[in-house]
């Protein structure tokens, strides 16, 4: 069901806009979530819908937790079309860095790649300046903001040897019997309730609600993520808005999980391809005009929303700035004026 027509959505608004899109459950759909909608063919290259129709898809490398995801060819083309129209597209995920790096050959080309719930941001290297096989580079200015995660140079060290309030809490929780996961994270760690045998949901709520002021949390794929209070998808998005010279009124998001809600509050409108967390459903019910929910789940829902965004955005038009002329043209105009003056001046004297 589509809830509302969009909070202040300016149809056909000229100018560049930005989409901040989650990955898993939004652009990429997990095999376990597709079972009620149809089936992936044996070769993993097509999805046969239960209501008819076949979509070309690409299997992604399994995540570190063993989850198998797929992305449709149509999704890749729709993102490319949005960028061709002059708009900005940002992938923003809670996934660990290694998961995103492994998936880069399968994900849409984007204008920025945000991982670890906003803790790390990478930009593509400008065309003609690529020196590596995967030409993206980290925004070290943004990474340095997260003092609670300690310096970036300690990424290779185990959490037991890392400095920063984030890792102090990690060690404290492990000693208290919590199952914590920091593998391939440098600005984030995860707490698994299902793997913490003696803990309850109330215990986990007590942890997330009593964090020190330097830390924040959200839930993603059923686990609690802990990260610096300077991070989070919302703050990373606001930082990128400033980088791209855009404001919240020219920004929308796509997401499905609890860790997408703070981002939803930071943009003009949010598109929901499906509900992974009850908190997202509650947010939609509380403010239906702020969200557009796909009528169909899975790949079809994602593609319908991307198509709608493209229509809403229209083609970006760069506003004209001050007229600038090549230096040679300026000299030519000056020369014409001088020569013209030299010719006309004697004629005026002869007429006198």
C-alpha positions in Angstrom: 0.0 0.0 0.0 1.2 3.5 -0.8 1.0 5.7 2.2 0.6 9.4 1.2 1.8 11.3 -1.8 5.0 12.6 -0.2 5.9 15.2 2.4 6.5 18.4 0.5 7.6 16.5 -2.6 8.1 19.1 -5.4 7.1 17.3 -8.6 9.4 18.0 -11.5 11.7 20.2 -9.3 14.7 21.4 -11.3 18.2 21.0 -10.0 20.3 18.2 -8.7 18.9 15.9 -5.9 20.3 13.0 -4.0 19.1 9.5 -3.1 20.6 7.8 0.0 19.9 4.1 -0.4 20.4 1.2 2.0 21.7 -2.0 0.4 20.4 -5.3 2.0 16.6 -5.5 2.0 16.4 -2.4 -0.2 18.5 -2.7 -3.4 19.7 -6.2 -2.6 17.2 -8.9 -1.6 18.2 -11.9 0.5 17.3 -15.4 -0.7 15.3 -16.1 2.5 13.1 -13.0 1.9 12.3 -14.0 -1.7 10.8 -17.4 -0.9 7.3 -16.0 -0.5 7.5 -14.0 -3.8 9.0 -16.6 -6.1 12.2 -18.5 -6.7 15.7 -18.0 -8.1 16.6 -20.3 -10.9 19.2 -23.0 -10.5 21.9 -20.9 -12.3 21.2 -17.9 -10.0 20.7 -15.6 -12.9 16.9 -15.2 -13.0 14.0 -14.7 -10.6 10.7 -16.4 -11.4 7.9 -14.5 -9.7 5.0 -16.5 -8.1 2.5 -14.2 -9.9 4.2 -14.5 -13.3 7.2 -12.9 -15.0 10.9 -13.4 -15.0 13.6 -10.9 -13.9 17.3 -11.1 -14.7 19.3 -11.0 -11.5 22.9 -11.2 -10.3 24.0 -13.2 -7.2 26.3 -11.4 -4.8 29.0 -13.0 -2.8 27.5 -14.3 0.5 27.9 -11.9 3.5 30.2 -12.7 6.4 27.2 -14.1 8.2 26.4 -16.4 5.2 23.5 -14.5 3.8 23.0 -14.9 0.0 21.7 -11.8 -1.8 20.6 -10.9 -5.3 20.2 -7.7 -7.2 18.2 -7.3 -10.4 19.6 -6.0 -13.6 16.8 -3.5 -13.8 17.8 -2.0 -10.5 21.3 -1.4 -11.8 20.0 0.3 -14.9 17.6 2.5 -13.0 20.3 3.7 -10.6 22.5 4.4 -13.7 19.6 6.4 -15.3 19.1 8.5 -12.2 22.8 9.5 -12.3 22.6 10.1 -16.0 19.9 12.5 -15.4 22.3 14.5 -13.2 21.3 13.3 -9.7 23.5 12.0 -6.9 23.2 8.4 -5.7 24.8 7.2 -2.4 24.9 3.7 -1.1 24.7 3.8 2.7 24.9 0.6 4.7 25.5 -0.9 8.1 27.6 -3.6 6.6 31.3 -4.1 7.5 33.8 -2.7 5.0 35.0 -6.0 3.7 31.4 -7.0 2.8 31.0 -3.8 0.7 34.4 -4.2 -0.9 33.6 -7.8 -2.0 30.3 -6.7 -3.4 31.6 -3.6 -5.4 31.6 -5.5 -8.8 27.9 -6.3 -8.2 26.5 -3.1 -6.7 25.4 0.0 -8.6 28.0 2.6 -9.4 27.5 5.4 -7.0 28.7 8.9 -6.1 29.7 7.8 -2.6 29.8 4.5 -0.6 29.0 4.7 3.1 29.6 1.7 5.4 29.7 0.6 9.0 26.5 2.6 9.8 28.1 5.9 8.5 31.5 5.5 10.1 33.4 5.3 6.8 32.8 7.1 3.5 34.5 6.4 0.2 34.3 8.4 -3.0 35.0 7.2 -6.5 38.2 8.6 -8.0 37.5 11.0 -10.8 37.7 9.7 -14.4 41.2 9.6 -15.8 42.9 9.5 -12.3 42.3 5.9 -11.4 45.4 4.0 -10.3 43.8 0.9 -8.7 41.5 -1.9 -9.8 38.7 -0.5 -7.5 39.2 3.3 -7.8 37.6 4.5 -4.6 39.3 6.5 -1.8 38.3 7.0 1.8 37.4 10.4 3.2 39.9 10.6 5.9 38.6 13.9 7.2 35.3 12.1 8.0 37.0 9.1 9.6 39.1 11.4 11.9 35.9 12.9 13.4 35.1 9.6 15.2 37.4 9.9 18.1 35.4 7.4 20.1 36.6 4.7 17.7 40.2 5.6 18.1 42.7 6.3 15.3 42.2 4.7 11.9 45.7 3.2 12.0 44.6 0.7 14.7 42.2 -1.0 12.3 44.4 -4.1 12.0 44.7 -4.5 15.8 42.3 -6.8 17.6 39.6 -5.0 19.7 41.4 -6.1 22.9 44.2 -3.7 21.9 42.3 -0.8 20.4 41.9 2.6 22.1 38.7 4.6 22.3 35.4 4.5 24.2 33.9 2.2 21.6 36.4 -0.5 22.3 36.3 0.1 26.0 32.6 -0.8 25.9 33.3 -3.8 23.6 35.7 -5.3 26.1 33.4 -4.6 29.0 30.4 -6.3 27.3 32.5 -9.3 26.3 33.6 -9.7 29.9 29.9 -9.5 30.9 29.0 -12.4 28.7 27.8 -10.7 25.5 28.6 -12.1 22.1 30.2 -9.1 20.3 31.4 -9.0 16.7 34.0 -6.5 15.5 35.4 -8.6 12.6 36.4 -6.2 9.8 34.8 -3.2 11.6 36.9 -0.2 12.5 34.1 2.2 13.7 31.3 -0.2 14.7 30.7 -3.5 16.5 27.6 -5.7 16.8 25.9 -7.4 19.7 24.1 -10.6 19.0 21.3 -11.4 21.4 20.7 -14.9 19.9 24.4 -15.8 20.6 24.5 -14.4 24.1 23.1 -17.4 25.9 22.4 -15.9 29.3 21.0 -12.5 28.1 17.5 -11.3 27.4 16.0 -8.7 25.2 15.5 -6.5 28.3 19.2 -6.8 29.0 20.1 -5.6 25.4 17.7 -2.7 25.7 19.4 -1.8 29.0 22.8 -1.7 27.2 21.6 0.4 24.2 19.7 2.8 26.5 22.6 3.5 28.9 25.4 4.2 26.4 27.9 6.9 27.2 27.3 10.2 25.4 30.1 9.5 22.9 28.3 6.4 21.6 25.0 5.6 19.8 23.2 2.5 18.6 20.6 1.1 16.2 19.3 -2.3 15.1 20.0 -4.0 11.8 19.2 -7.5 10.6 18.2 -8.4 14.2 21.4 -7.3 15.9 22.4 -4.2 17.8 25.1 -2.0 16.2 27.2 0.3 18.5 29.2 3.1 17.0 30.4 6.7 17.8 27.8 9.3 18.3 29.5 11.3 15.6 28.6 8.5 13.1 25.2 7.0 12.1 23.6 7.1 8.7 21.9 10.4 9.4 25.0 12.3 10.3 26.9 10.7 7.3 24.1 11.8 5.0 24.1 15.4 6.4 27.9 15.5 5.9 27.5 14.4 2.3 24.7 16.9 1.6 27.2 19.6 2.5 29.9 18.0 0.3 27.5 17.9 -2.7 26.0 21.3 -2.0 22.5 20.0 -1.4 20.0 20.4 1.5 17.4 18.1 3.0 14.7 19.4 0.7 16.7 17.9 -2.2 17.4 14.6 -0.5 15.4 11.4 -0.2 16.3 8.0 1.2 15.4 4.3 0.6 15.5 1.8 3.5 13.7 -1.0 5.3 15.3 -1.5 8.7 15.6 0.2 12.1 19.0 1.8 11.3 17.4 3.7 8.4 14.9 5.6 10.5 17.3 8.4 11.7 18.2 8.9 8.1 14.6 9.1 7.2 14.2 12.0 9.6 17.1 13.8 8.0 15.7 13.9 4.4 12.5 15.2 2.7 10.9 11.8 1.9 11.7 8.1 2.4 10.8 5.2 0.1 10.2 1.8 1.7 10.5 -1.4 -0.4 9.5 -3.6 2.5 9.5 -3.9 6.3 12.4 -5.7 8.0 11.8 -4.1 11.4 8.6 -3.4 13.2 9.9 0.0 14.1 9.8 1.0 10.5 6.2 -0.1 10.2 5.4 1.9 13.3 7.2 5.0 11.8 5.1 4.8 8.6 1.9 4.5 10.6 2.8 7.5 12.7 3.6 9.7 9.8 2.3 8.2 6.5 2.9 11.4 4.5 6.7 11.1 5.1 6.9 7.7 3.4 6.0 5.9 0.2 5.7 2.1 0.6 6.1 -0.2 -2.4 2.9 -2.1 -3.3 4.9 -5.2 -4.1 7.9 -6.6 -2.2 11.3 -7.8 -3.6 12.8 -6.7 -6.8 9.6 -5.4 -8.4 8.9 -3.1 -5.4 12.5 -1.7 -5.5 12.3 -1.0 -9.2 8.9 0.6 -9.0 10.2 3.0 -6.3 13.4 3.8 -8.3 11.2 4.5 -11.3 9.0 6.8 -9.3 12.0 8.7 -7.9 13.3 9.2 -11.4 9.9 10.7 -12.4 9.7 12.9 -9.3 13.2 14.2 -9.8 13.1 14.8 -13.5 16.3 15.9 -15.3 18.7 18.0 -13.2 19.3 21.4 -14.7 22.4 23.3 -13.7 21.4 26.9 -13.0 23.3 29.4 -15.1 26.1 31.2 -13.4 28.0 34.4 -14.4 28.9 34.4 -18.1 32.5 33.5 -18.6 34.4 34.1 -21.8 37.7 32.5 -23.0 40.6 34.9 -22.7 41.1 34.8 -26.4 37.6 35.9 -27.0 38.0 38.9 -24.7 41.2 40.0 -26.6 39.3 39.6 -29.9 36.4 41.9 -28.7 38.9 44.5 -27.4 40.7 44.4 -30.7 37.5 44.9 -32.7 36.6 47.8 -30.5 40.0 49.5 -30.8 40.1 49.0 -34.6 36.5 50.2 -35.0 37.3 53.3 -32.9 40.4 54.0 -35.1 38.3 53.8 -38.3 35.3 55.7 -37.1 37.2 58.5 -35.4 38.7 60.0 -38.6 35.3 59.8 -40.3 33.8 61.9 -37.5 36.6 64.4 -37.9 36.1 64.6 -41.7 32.4 65.2 -41.2 33.2 68.2 -39.0 
